[in-house]
Amino acid sequence: MSAPHTHTGSGERFPDVRDLVGIGFGPANLALAIAVAEHNAGRPAGEAVRAAFVERQETFGWHPGMLLDGATMQVSFLKDLVTMRNPASPYSFLQYLQEHGRLADFINQKTFFPTRIEFHDYFRWCAENFTDRVSYGSEVTRVTAGHGDGAGDGVEVLAVHHHPAGGTGADGADTPLYTHNIALGTGLVPRLPGGVQRGEHIWHNSELLHRTRSLTGLTHRRFAVVGSGQSAAEAAEHLHRTFPDAEVCAVFARYGYSPADDSPFANRIFDPAAVDAFYTAPDEVKDRLLGYHANTNYSVVDGDLITQLYRTVYQEKVSGTERLRILNTSEVADVRTDAAGAVATVRSLIDGTTAELPCDAVVYATGYRAPDPRDLLGALVEECLTDGRGRLRIGRDHRVATTPRLRAGIYLQGAGTEHTHGLTSSLLSTLAVRSGEICDSLLLSGAERAVRTGRNRPAAAAAAVPHPTGSRS
């Protein structure tokens, strides 16, 4: 739905209006960029979807602080950015392996689960083909109506205001990108307990690799890892392996790490068809399903990693040198820092006794929260509809329901949609299918806009359709 020049209800003209601006360029909006590119391939210029993306990071990166040696994906490689939508796509993980000369080698491993480092390299390989459409190192500050005040008979154009991350433009002003639709794919925000602030000796696990690589020496030769999920277990294993002269204390309220339910029937909750079922279910059924199957994703650990950690604890008991300590049924009641590191006060939930642990670092693997998309929308929030619990109403096509006056589309890429689309919302499982659904919705809304305005879409300069380097598709 290409539209280089578009009129809003106020009759004001805007230059270079895009059909889509994606806010954030992680795996979700990368999958959407690929879906758009595949739609555009072989179509006349006037039928092309014109898309641009804004990303805060200087380069593409997906949880770079947790790309730990040996850590594997918890999702099949077939649930890559494209295969569930288009198995013939040149952007598949298998195509990536072929381009890098590792297809046969990967097959010989007899696994569905590549390492996280390799899958990140696959994402980066795909992202390299869209550098001309992404403004890296740029932070979006707000989204407004295209004409600034939302006046007139309808808002067809949005302005995405952005500037260099950590500063402002040369003239101190934001730079606007005008678009008919936005897709929010900003990911999740690290979560810490109330009152805890990140610092030199207090980390969130999302920064684990960056922090450990900058350590020049250990004072206390001890780390504490707070949390009972996959990231906590991985952090404990990584620290124990990386610092062989240090003690690692795993602190969590449970009696032990709980295994993730990755059995075939439970995994069907991540199928595209399950999204349809979840979306149409009554709210009370949605709540029950989220509760029933939380152990497929939340505060659970891969079974092999649990076995590995238990074996380590046992072998250290045999040897008489216990470096991996499991402080279960406990909590960190307080943490403070001093010149030498951090001191964690660990309290037993059984008898209330406490102990102070001087540490070189306390690592909080306490999860993430979904950012509220309304924080970017300013006055446009008044045009967004909510349900009885004050949550945004979201269509099956991932578009926020709005009043008729807001005709521009606001699409949510995962975060903030679990209450409508289920457990897959913030995961990789349905990225490929979801990107196709959003692309289809963009095409439909563009056709409706053309009919409503009674205008022919003007021809646009044909954009080169990117393909992964060296592919012949």
N, C-alpha and C positions, 0 to 999 in steps of 0.2 A: 504494500500500500504506500508507494512512494509519493511524497508530497513536499517538494522543496519550498513551496510558499503556501501558506495556509492563512485563512482569516478566522479570527475568533468571533464570538457574538458581538463584540464591540466594534468590529470592522477594522481593527488594527492589524497591520501586516507584520509578519515575523519572517526573518530570513532563515533558510536552511532548517526547517522543521523536520525532525526525524520521526519515524514511526515508533521507535523504542529507544529509551535510554535505560540501561541497566546500572543500578547503583550497587557496586561491589562486583568483583570479577573472580570469585572463587569457582568451585566446581559447578554450582547451580547455574549461574549466569554464563559460564563457559559452555555448559550443555545447551543452553538456550541460544547462544551465539552460533553453535554448530547447527542446531535445528533451523535457524534462520538462513544460514549459508546454504544448507542443503535444499531449502525451499527455493532460494534465489537461483540455484544452479540451473542453467538452461532456460530460464524464463526471460521474457522481454524486460527491458529496464523499467518500464512503467509498472510492472507487477512485483518489483523487488521490494522487500522490507528493508528499510534503512535503519540501521541500529548503531548505537555507540554505547560505550561503557566507561564508568568512572571507578577507579580502584585506589584505595588509600595507600596500599603497599607500593614500594618502588618497582617491584617485579612480581611475577606470579608466585604465590606461595600458599600452600595448604597445610596448616598446622606445622610449620617448619620446626618449632621447638620440640615436637614429639616424634620426629623421624628417627627413631631409635634403631640401632643395629639389631636386626633379627625380628623386629616387631612386624607381625603380619596383619593383613586386612581381616576384618570380620565379615566381609561381604565378598561374594564370588566375583571374579574378574568379568564374568558375563554381565554383571550389573555395572558396566562402565558407563561412559557418557552417552552412548548411542545404541548399543546392541538391542536392548529391549524395545526400542522404537524402530530402528532400522538396522537389521543384522548385516546388511550389505554396505554399511557406511565405511568410508575410508578413514574414519576417526576412531575405529575400535581399538581395544587393547591388543587384539590379535594382530591388527595391521601395524600397530606400534612395535610389537615383537618382531614381526617380519621385517620391518624397516631397519631394525637394530640387529638383525641376524641372530635372534635368540628364540625363534618360535619352536624349533625342535627341542632345544635345551629346556625350555619352559615345560613343554609337554612331558618330557622325561621325568620331571619332578613329581608328576601324578598328583597335582594339587589344584584346587580352585582358588587358592588364596595366596596371591603374590605378597611380597614384603611391602610395607608401607612406603619405603624409600622408592621402590620400583614403580608403585602406582602413582606416587607423586611425580616421578619423572615422566610417566605417561600423561598426566594432566599438563605438565609443563610443555611437553611435545605438542599437544593439541593447542595450548594457549599461544605458542609461538606464531601460529598462523593468523592471529587476530590483533597483533600489536598495532596495526594501523587504525584499529577501532577502539582501542582502550587508552584512556588517559590515566597512566600510572602515576603514583605519588600525588594524587589529588583527592581532596576530602570534600564530600558533599555536606553543605551546611543546612540547606533547607530546600523545600520544594514549594513553589507558589503557582498560582494561576498565571498563565502566560502574559496577561496584560497587567499583572501586578495586584489587582484588587478584587478580581472575581466578579466584576460588574458585568452587566449585559444579560443576554438571554441564555447563556450557557458557556461553560468552560471546555473548550476543545483542546487547548494547548497548555501544557505545563512547562514551567521553567525550573530546571535543575541547577541550583547555584552551587558552584564548587570553586575551590582555590587550592594551591599547593598545601599538602598536609603539613601541619605545624606552623603555618603562616598564612599570609594573604597575598593576593596578586601584587604586581609591581605598583599599581595605583591604589592599593589598599581595598579594592573592591572584588566581589565575587564575579566569576565568569558564568553566565547562564548558558545552558543547553536547552533548546526548545524541542518539545516532543509531544506526540499525541498519547504516549503511554510510558509508564515507568515500570521496571521490575526490580523490586527490592531483594537483593541477594547478599546482604551484609553479614550473614552468618550469625554465630552465637557469641556472647560476651562472657569471658571468664568470671566465675562467681566465687566470692570469698565469704566466709562467715562475717556477721556484723561486727564492726570494730576492728577488723584485721585489714592492715594496709600492706601492699606489696613493697618490698624494699630490697636492699642488698643481701639480706639474710632471710627474707620471707618471700617465697616464690609461689606463683601458681604453676601447676605442672605444664601449662602451655608454653612456658619459657624455659623449660628444663635444660634443653641442649645449649641454649645461648648462655645460661647462667653457669652451667658446669664447665663449659669450655673457657670461661673467663676466670675460674678459680685458680689462684696461684699457689695456694697452700692451705692445709687444714689445721685449725687450732684445736678443735675438740675431737676431731676424727669421729664425728657422729652426724647423721642426718635423721630427721623425722619426716615421715610421709603420712599425711592425714587423708583418709578416704578408703573406701572399700571396693571401688569399681575397677574397670579395666585399666584406666590411666594410672590409678594409684598402684596397682600391682606392677604395671610396666615400669613406673618410676622407681619403685622399690628394687626391682630386679636390676634396672640399669645402674642405679647408684651402687648397689652391692657389687656389681661386676666391674664398674669403672673405678671405684675407689677401694682396692683390696685391703687397705689398712684401716678402713672406717667401719663403724657400726651403723646399721640402718634399722630404725625403729618404725614399724608399720602400725599406725594408731587408727583404730576404727571401732565403732559401737557394736558391730556384729560379733558373733562368736568366731566366725571365720569367713573367708572369701566365699561368695556364693557363685556357682557356675551359671553361665548364660544358657538359656534354653534355646538351642539352635536346632532342635529336632524338626523334621520335615513339616509336620502339621502346624507347629507353632510358627515356623518361618513363613507360612502362607499369609500371615498378617502383613507381610511386606510386599505381597503381590499387587500389581496394579488393580486387579479386580477387587481386592480387599479395600482399596481406597473408595471405590464406588459403593460398596456395602456399608462402610463406615460412614460415608458422607450422608447417606439416606437414613441411617439409623436414628431413633429417638435419642435425645440427649442423655437419658438415664442409661441407655444401652451403650452409648459412646463411653461414658464414665466407667462402666463395668468392664468394657473391653480394654480400656487403657490400664485398668487395675489388674485384670487377668494376665495381661501379656507384658507388663512392665519388666518382667525378668528376662525378656529377650534383648533388652537394651540398657536399662538403668541399674546402676550399682551392682553389676554382675561382671564376672571375669571368665575368660576363655579357660576351659577345663584343663588343657595342656599346661597353661601357665600356672594354674593353681597347683597342679601336680609337681611342676618344676620347683616352685617356691617351697612346697612342703618337703620335698626331697632335700632341698638345700638346708632347711631348718634341722631336719633329722640328722643329716650328715655332719653338720656342725656340732650337734649334741654329742655325736659319737666321737668326734675329734677333740672335743673339749674347748673349742674356740667358737663361741656363738656370736656371729656378727649380724645375722638377720634375726631380729627380735619381733615377734608378733604380739603387740600390746592390744589384745582384743577386749571387748566389752569396756572400752575406755574412750575418753574424749580429751581433746586439748582444751582445757578450761581457760588458759591464758597463754599469751605469747608476748614476749618483750625482747627488744634488741639492746645490745651493748656494743662496745667497740670490738669485741672478739667474736660476735656472732649473735645467735638468738637463743633464748631460754624458753622452752615449752614446759608448761605445767600440765602434766597428764593426770587426769582424775579417773579412778576406777568407778564404773557405773554400778558395780556390785556392792562395794563397801564404802565408797566415797573417799578412800585414801588418795593422797596426791603424791607426786614425785616430780622433781624438777630435772629436766634434761637439757644441759647446755649443748647446743648444736651449732654446726657450721652453717646449716640452713634448715628451715622448716618448709616443706613443700606441701602445699594444699592442692590435692587432687579432688576438689570439691565441685567439679562440674561446671556447667555453663548455664546461662539464662538467655532466653530469646529477647532481643531488644524490641521495644514497642515501636512499630513502624509509624505510629502517630507522632512520635517525637520530631520527625522530619517534615511533617505536613502542615504545621502551623494552622492558619485559618481554614485550610482545606479539611481539617478534621471535622468541622461542622457539617460537611457534606457526606461524611462516611457514616454508614448505618451500623448499629450494634445490636446484639441480641439481648436477652433478658438478664444476662450476667455482665453486661458492659463490654463484651468482647466484640471485635470486628466481625461483621457478617461477611463471609467469603464465598463466592460462587464456586461451583465445581470446577470451573476453568481457572481457579486461583486468583480471580479478580475480586477486589474489594467491592462490596455492594455500596452504591452511593445514591444520592438524590438524583433526579433527572437532570439537574442543572450541571452536575459534574459529569461531562461526557467523556473526558479523557480517562484512560484506564490506569488503575493502580493494581499491579500484580505482586503477590507475595511469593517469594521463593523459599518456602519451607518454614523458616522461623516465624512463630506466631500463628501457625495454622494447624497445630496438633488437635485443637478442639473441633476442627471441621474435617480434616483429612487424615488424622490418625498418626500412628507411631512413625510412619515413614517420612513425616514432614521435614525433619531436620537431618535425615540420613541420606546415604547415596542410593539406596535401593531403587527408587523410582525417578531418579533425575532424568533419565532418558525419556521416559514416557511423559513426565510432567512438562519437559521442555517442548515436546510436540503439542501437548494440549494448549500451552500458552501461545505457541506460534499459531495454531489454528484459530485461537480466540482473537489474536491480533488481526488476522486476515478477515475474520467475520466483522469485527468492529470497524475495520477500515472500509469494507464494502458498505456497511450501514452508513458510515459517515459520508461516503461518496453519494449514496442515494439521497440522504437527507439534505445535503447541500446543493444537489442538482448540478455539481461540477464534474467535469471530466478530470481525472487525475493527470496532471501535467507530466510529460516525460521527464525522466531523471537520468543523470549520467550513470551509465552502467558501471557498477562496482565490480572489481575483480573478485571472483568467488575463490576463497582460499581452500587449499587442500593440504593435508600434511606433507611435509617436505619429502619429495621423492616419490609420492604416490602417483599412480597412473589412473585412478578411478575418475 
